[in-house]
Structures are given as C-alpha cells and as structure tokens.
Amino acid sequence: MTEQPFKNHRSAALALLNGGYRLTRKAGQFLGQIAVDPSPMSEAQAEWLSKLLEKNALPPLALGGAK
C-alpha cells in the first residue's frame, strides 16, 4: 500500500517528531517551529523538510502542502 502525501507541513513535521526518527537538535528545532507556525514555509524550509521526509522514508508533501 502506498502512503498518501502529507496534506500540510504541520502534519509532516509532527510525523517526523513523533515517529522516533534520529534527528539532529537543529532538525528538531526546525520541525517544532514549522509544526506550530501556520505561515507558509520559505523555499529553503520546504527543501529541508522534503529532504528529512525522504531520508526517513516518509511520503512527500502534497502539492500545495507547503502553504
């Protein structure tokens, strides 16, 4: 079964934070910030989140999920 893309950056960040994945302190701080901040992510933030999701074999953000 293929996992569905995350609908927004908050749900993706929470999945990474709560999933028991090995994260650096910096990555944890970043994920905590985007989990609570509803404003759109910058291009750099979206790239970093995408890399973290890919590295941990999680589905990507849905199109428009970075907003």
Beta strands, then each sheet from edge to edge (+ up, - down):
end
